[in-house]
Amino acid sequence: MTQQDPTPQQDPTQDDAARGDAHATISALLDRWADGISRRDLAHIAAQFTPDALFQGFDPEPSFGRDAVSAYYGKQPAGLTAEYRLIRTSGPADGVAVGYAAVTFHRPDRLVDVHLTVVAVRAEDRWLISHYHVSRIQ
């Protein structure tokens, strides 16, 4: 499902450990997100987000929280999958990781290519998405 760019662009101001950690963090988080989409497991998808996450999908207005994430993916067609390639990652602060990815949503009727930006935060013992924004690639 996932395509990993072997050398995504990294923030040159970070040391190697911070760059690698951000890449691994975002990759693992997007793997879990994509897995939930492919299984149409709305609870699993929503669990990858903070309770107050800012979520901007294709709806005209952003939404907030896990219930909104679940509702958004619940109205997507059965058979939807997501394949991503990380383009850039960074870890701007302790407990924060940022990722920018090219994503192809495989819908039953067509492919939809987007750019996805996520901001992940460390919440206790796991990483969660606190901000999610997609923009269509024209």
Residue frames relative to the residue before (quaternion, step in Angstrom):
aa qw qx qy qz dx dy dz
M 1.0000 0.0000 0.0000 0.0000 0.00 0.00 0.00
T 0.7784 0.3302 -0.1554 0.5109 3.51 0.93 -0.89
Q 0.1626 -0.7414 0.6397 0.1215 3.49 -1.08 0.73
Q 0.1654 -0.7913 0.5832 0.0798 3.52 -0.68 1.05
D 0.3461 -0.6876 0.5979 0.2235 3.52 -0.86 0.97
P 0.4297 -0.7377 0.4440 0.2719 3.61 -0.53 1.06
T 0.8000 0.1428 -0.0905 0.5757 3.58 1.13 -0.44
P 0.0128 -0.8097 0.5867 0.0028 3.61 0.42 1.12
Q 0.6008 -0.5609 0.4211 0.3835 3.53 -1.18 0.54
Q 0.1384 -0.7842 0.6024 0.0550 3.53 -0.93 0.91
D 0.5762 -0.5637 0.4575 0.3753 3.53 -1.24 0.44
P 0.3617 -0.7780 0.4679 0.2120 3.62 -0.45 1.15
T 0.6192 0.5572 -0.3585 0.4213 3.61 1.17 -0.28
Q 0.6322 0.5276 -0.3377 0.4558 3.59 1.25 -0.15
D 0.4971 -0.6187 0.5013 0.3446 3.53 -1.22 0.45
D 0.7160 -0.4797 0.2954 0.4123 3.57 -1.25 0.38
A 0.6408 0.5329 -0.3376 0.4375 3.61 0.94 -0.79
A 0.6736 0.4900 -0.3027 0.4632 3.60 0.88 -0.90
R 0.6457 0.5135 -0.3264 0.4614 3.60 0.97 -0.81
G 0.6854 0.4851 -0.2896 0.4594 3.59 0.84 -0.93
D 0.6458 0.5220 -0.3243 0.4531 3.57 0.98 -0.80
A 0.6570 0.5011 -0.3189 0.4643 3.60 0.91 -0.85
H 0.6448 0.5159 -0.3214 0.4634 3.58 0.95 -0.85
A 0.6806 0.4834 -0.2883 0.4690 3.59 0.83 -0.96
T 0.6425 0.5361 -0.3159 0.4472 3.58 0.99 -0.84
I 0.7031 0.4525 -0.2725 0.4761 3.57 0.76 -1.03
S 0.6320 0.5405 -0.3314 0.4458 3.58 0.97 -0.82
A 0.6767 0.4850 -0.2949 0.4690 3.61 0.85 -0.93
L 0.6581 0.5119 -0.3054 0.4600 3.57 0.97 -0.85
L 0.6909 0.4546 -0.2847 0.4847 3.61 0.90 -0.85
D 0.5712 0.5609 -0.3842 0.4599 3.60 1.14 -0.49
R 0.6718 0.4883 -0.2959 0.4720 3.60 0.92 -0.91
W 0.6302 0.5337 -0.3153 0.4676 3.57 1.03 -0.86
A 0.6909 0.4758 -0.2793 0.4673 3.61 0.82 -1.00
D 0.6176 0.5426 -0.3401 0.4567 3.57 1.05 -0.73
G 0.6567 0.5066 -0.3059 0.4675 3.58 0.94 -0.86
I 0.6302 0.5233 -0.3343 0.4660 3.58 1.02 -0.77
S 0.6909 0.4885 -0.2961 0.4431 3.59 0.80 -0.97
R 0.7145 0.4098 -0.2516 0.5081 3.61 1.12 -0.60
R 0.3299 -0.7595 0.4767 0.2951 3.56 1.38 -0.14
D 0.3421 0.7233 -0.5024 0.3278 3.53 1.01 0.94
L 0.2461 -0.8308 0.4838 0.1231 3.55 0.12 1.32
A 0.6356 0.5228 -0.3332 0.4601 3.59 1.00 -0.74
H 0.6491 0.5119 -0.3119 0.4684 3.59 0.99 -0.81
I 0.6361 0.5103 -0.3348 0.4720 3.59 0.93 -0.84
A 0.6945 0.4865 -0.2822 0.4487 3.59 0.75 -1.04
A 0.6291 0.5560 -0.3334 0.4289 3.60 1.07 -0.68
Q 0.6048 0.5543 -0.3591 0.4450 3.61 1.24 -0.24
F 0.6720 0.4731 -0.2659 0.5039 3.59 1.33 -0.11
T 0.5357 -0.5818 0.4907 0.3657 3.56 -1.22 0.47
P 0.6433 -0.5409 0.3653 0.4003 3.61 -1.15 0.47
D 0.7685 0.3150 -0.1727 0.5296 3.61 1.13 -0.60
A 0.2098 0.8325 -0.4944 0.1365 3.59 1.20 0.43
L 0.3422 -0.6724 0.6190 0.2180 3.52 -1.22 0.71
F 0.0323 -0.8236 0.5638 -0.0525 3.57 -0.58 1.20
Q 0.0244 0.7847 -0.6180 0.0420 3.57 -0.74 1.08
G 0.0517 -0.7787 0.6248 -0.0258 3.52 -0.32 1.34
F 0.7721 -0.3147 0.2474 0.4935 3.58 -0.94 -0.88
D 0.4623 0.6542 -0.4705 0.3701 3.59 1.22 -0.05
P 0.5896 -0.6187 0.3779 0.3561 3.60 -1.05 0.63
E 0.7632 0.2782 -0.1638 0.5597 3.60 1.13 -0.53
P 0.4931 -0.6338 0.4876 0.3426 3.59 -1.07 0.56
S 0.2077 -0.7484 0.6125 0.1472 3.52 -1.30 0.33
F 0.3199 -0.7633 0.5432 0.1417 3.53 -1.28 0.33
G 0.8223 0.3073 -0.2198 0.4255 3.53 -1.09 0.79
R 0.6949 -0.5120 0.3441 0.3696 3.48 -1.36 0.39
D 0.6191 0.5412 -0.3587 0.4418 3.59 0.99 -0.72
A 0.6526 0.5068 -0.3113 0.4695 3.59 1.01 -0.80
V 0.6236 0.5250 -0.3364 0.4716 3.61 1.03 -0.75
S 0.6607 0.5084 -0.2970 0.4657 3.56 0.89 -0.94
A 0.6611 0.5026 -0.3055 0.4659 3.59 0.92 -0.89
Y 0.6349 0.5387 -0.3284 0.4459 3.59 0.97 -0.83
Y 0.7288 0.4107 -0.2505 0.4873 3.57 0.77 -0.98
G 0.5810 0.5891 -0.3687 0.4237 3.58 1.18 -0.43
K 0.7077 0.4286 -0.2705 0.4922 3.58 1.12 -0.53
Q 0.4993 0.6262 -0.4408 0.4052 3.60 1.26 0.15
P 0.5949 -0.6092 0.3785 0.3629 3.60 -1.09 0.59
A 0.5627 -0.5618 0.4813 0.3689 3.54 -1.20 0.58
G 0.7456 0.3738 -0.2895 0.4696 3.56 -1.03 0.78
L 0.4369 0.6942 -0.4620 0.3373 3.59 1.27 0.01
T 0.0261 0.7582 -0.6514 0.0028 3.56 -1.10 0.78
A 0.2308 -0.7597 0.5921 0.1378 3.56 -1.28 0.37
E 0.0770 -0.7631 0.6415 0.0163 3.52 -0.98 0.95
Y 0.0517 -0.8316 0.5530 -0.0044 3.59 -0.75 0.98
R 0.1337 -0.7300 0.6615 0.1076 3.48 -1.42 0.36
L 0.3649 -0.7336 0.5296 0.2196 3.56 -0.64 1.10
I 0.2272 -0.7734 0.5824 0.1050 3.54 -0.95 0.96
R 0.7952 -0.0717 0.0900 0.5953 3.57 0.94 -0.89
T 0.0155 -0.7702 0.6375 0.0141 3.53 -1.10 0.74
S 0.0410 0.7755 -0.6300 -0.0032 3.53 -1.25 0.43
G 0.2434 -0.7293 0.6192 0.1596 3.49 -1.33 0.38
P 0.1435 -0.8677 0.4690 0.0804 3.57 0.33 1.24
A 0.7938 0.0329 -0.0125 0.6071 3.59 1.21 -0.38
D 0.6417 -0.4860 0.3966 0.4414 3.56 -1.22 0.29
G 0.8314 0.2091 -0.1644 0.4878 3.54 -0.93 0.91
V 0.6917 0.3935 -0.2741 0.5400 3.60 1.28 0.26
A 0.0200 0.7689 -0.6387 0.0202 3.57 -1.02 0.86
V 0.1667 -0.7814 0.5983 0.0609 3.54 -1.02 0.89
G 0.0243 -0.8059 0.5915 -0.0012 3.54 -1.00 0.82
Y 0.1239 -0.7434 0.6545 0.0599 3.51 -1.21 0.74
A 0.0326 0.8316 -0.5469 0.0913 3.57 -0.63 1.13
A 0.3599 -0.6343 0.6255 0.2772 3.49 -1.37 0.37
V 0.0541 -0.8065 0.5886 -0.0163 3.56 -0.76 1.06
T 0.1281 -0.7384 0.6547 0.0984 3.52 -1.12 0.75
F 0.1921 -0.7432 0.6326 0.1032 3.52 -0.76 1.12
H 0.2209 -0.7600 0.6025 0.1027 3.54 -0.77 1.11
R 0.0725 -0.7823 0.6186 -0.0055 3.54 -0.42 1.30
P 0.6492 -0.5259 0.3585 0.4165 3.60 -1.13 0.40
D 0.7730 0.3775 -0.1844 0.4753 3.59 1.06 -0.73
R 0.8110 -0.0229 0.0450 0.5828 3.62 1.20 -0.35
L 0.4436 -0.6287 0.5556 0.3150 3.53 -1.40 0.08
V 0.1189 -0.7686 0.6252 0.0653 3.55 -1.09 0.75
D 0.1635 -0.7949 0.5812 0.0598 3.57 -0.62 1.19
V 0.0186 0.7982 -0.5987 0.0647 3.53 -0.90 1.01
H 0.3281 -0.6328 0.6339 0.3002 3.47 -1.42 0.03
L 0.1409 -0.7899 0.5955 0.0390 3.54 -0.98 0.90
T 0.0847 -0.7541 0.6496 0.0475 3.52 -0.99 0.91
V 0.0008 0.7847 -0.6197 0.0106 3.55 -0.93 0.93
V 0.1678 -0.7123 0.6703 0.1235 3.48 -1.26 0.64
A 0.1127 -0.7985 0.5908 0.0254 3.55 -0.69 1.13
V 0.1318 -0.7722 0.6175 0.0707 3.52 -1.15 0.72
R 0.4613 -0.6505 0.5277 0.2926 3.51 -1.19 0.62
A 0.0269 -0.7864 0.6160 -0.0367 3.54 -0.69 1.15
E 0.8054 -0.1552 0.0244 0.5715 3.54 -0.23 1.35
D 0.8292 -0.2212 0.1582 0.4883 3.61 -0.50 -1.11
R 0.7576 0.3175 -0.2213 0.5256 3.62 1.16 0.27
W 0.4687 -0.6494 0.5280 0.2825 3.51 -1.35 0.34
L 0.0503 -0.7946 0.6050 -0.0126 3.56 -1.01 0.91
I 0.4916 -0.6411 0.5030 0.3070 3.56 -1.19 0.57
S 0.1445 -0.7963 0.5827 0.0740 3.56 -0.78 1.03
H 0.7741 0.1202 -0.0715 0.6175 3.58 1.25 -0.40
Y 0.0004 0.7867 -0.6131 0.0717 3.58 -0.85 1.06
H 0.1039 0.7973 -0.5848 0.1075 3.56 -0.74 1.06
V 0.0887 -0.7807 0.6168 0.0469 3.58 -0.83 0.99
S 0.0427 -0.7494 0.6581 0.0580 3.51 -1.28 0.53
R 0.4913 -0.6742 0.4724 0.2845 3.53 -0.93 0.94
I 0.3291 -0.6858 0.6100 0.2219 3.50 -1.23 0.63
Q 0.2841 -0.7876 0.5261 0.1491 3.58 -0.60 1.09
